[in-house]
Each structure stands twice: as C-alpha cells, then as structure tokens.
C-alpha cells in the first residue's frame, strides 16, 4: 500500500514538474535540451485578465518626453534640482491632458503624488489614501530614509473612469499601446543629468477596491524602485518580486494566492535558475511572479539590512551575483537551494 501510494505521488510530481517546466521555459523531459526561447516582445503594464498568464511586460519609457518640457528654472544656483519648480510644471500638465483628450480630470495633491482623476470623489479619495500609504510602507519595509532619492518632482497618478480614455492617453502622451494593459507605469527618460520623472496610468475596468489597490500597489512599487537611488534596471525577478510583495503588504489575504505556484514548483523541484537570469524588460509566465515574490520574502526574512544592501548594490551597478555575495555571503546557486528549503519548510508554518 505504501509503495503504491508513493509511486502515485511520484507520478503526480513528475506530471506537475513537466507542466511547470514547460511554463517556466525548461525542457519538460529529462535528457532533452531546453527549447530555444522565442524572441520576447515587451508588453507594457499588467494584463487585463485576472489570473492565468500575466503575459509579458516591460518598463514604459515615455516616447514623447518633449511633450512635457522641464521648467527653465529646474536647477537651483548650486546645480541641484529645483523640486518646487518641477512640481509646478507637472501640475500644468492637467490642462494639456484635458485639452488634448477632451477630458475633465481633476487634481488632488499629496506629499509625494499628483493625482489626476475623472472618477467620482469617493473613488478618487481611495487612490489618494493608497498613494501615501504605499509610499510609507515602501520606506518602512525597505529601510529607505526620507532623504534617499526616488523620483524627482512628484509621481503623477492618472485614474481614468473609462478604458478608452486610458488607452487614448497612453497612445497620445507615451506612444504606448495599452490595449492589453490593466495598468502601467512610465519612466519619462531623459539624460542622466536631468530630473527623472514618472507617472502611472490606471483605468477603472473593475470597481472592486481590493483589485484596484492591488494594481496600484504593483505599479506604484515598480515606479518607486525604477527611479530609487539611480536609474539602473533591477533584474526582472527582483522588480516583479518587490511589486508582488507590496500587494501582499496591502492585503494579507493575497498571500496564499501569491505563494501557490511557488509551493508547486518547489515540491516538483523544478529549476528556477532561468527566472533569476531574465533581464528587466522581458517577460514572465504567470508562475514566475509567484517565485519572484517568495524569493523577495526569503531574502527579507534572511535579513532586512542585507536586503537593503543588496538592492543598493544592484542600483549602484553591481551584477546581481556580486551584489548577493557581498550582501548575503552566497550567490545565485545557493539562493536557489535555500529558496527550496524556505518554501517547503518555512512557508507552510507561516500561513
């Protein structure tokens, strides 16, 4: 009986491993070479569909940065950036957006955000509350001080009451086809010695506050870490893992859902090294988001100060292998080994 049960479990694990290997881009059967990956076409933002494959995504680099000119006095006499002048110029965008889109968006300002919204007051108020809560949580969880650099000016959050207006804005001002996106963030890339600005667009496809807060937390975290410290791209697993982690910080009920695929992958012993090597700007299969989330969970559990050092080193331009070694004393291979142990032995007792 035991032998038969053990065989059935082994067959189930092999079946799961085959499916996961295919999803994660590994060879499904032992002894066969992994198929050559297809070229990746980045799709900006998060897929509209709930669940299933999140699709491919990448950083939206605003293709028309000239649409938003910097103020003539964006530098102070000492060469530093005049943040007040930059914010004043950002506020002037509202009139241009309303004019070019024939919209009726309104402005609400918070300490770190400018919210442009044509939603009703109640819905707009939720986003206003979520903005500063997310910023505070990001600084608290990752030990980021008030004087550490994030974006210049303020992050502009655009809340669209209709999907057509959201898509029209994306096309008009960012040159971005957002037809498949549930939300996106855009880095307004300029030369390294100029102010680095960012904005986020979210349409109200759904009216469920929990889902909308999840979308905002995800994209808001991307926007934060894209410009944190220096404009250096994080590895994709780290970018997505941070974004998924912050959705759980905002809503603990998401934890089991976010961990589910990691549990299956660890149980089937499916290799995750390929996930660790995907550069920012390429795409993930849906299970990779779960792996990325639990990798961030593990590294934070292993030491918050170490994790802060790891991110700072990557942002300073160090390859992730070197940054891991310096911050934690181990590299990617050992990270993968410890992740299996963490998911199988630690996470089940944490839920």
Helices and strands as residue ranges (DSSP letters): H 2-24, E 46-47, E 60-61, G 65-67, H 83-91, H 93-101, E 106-109, E 113-117, H 121-141, E 155-160, H 163-174, E 181-188, E 197-203, H 209-227, H 236-250, G 252-254, H 255-268, H 273-276, H 286-301, H 304-315, H 320-328, H 332-341, I 342-346, H 347-350
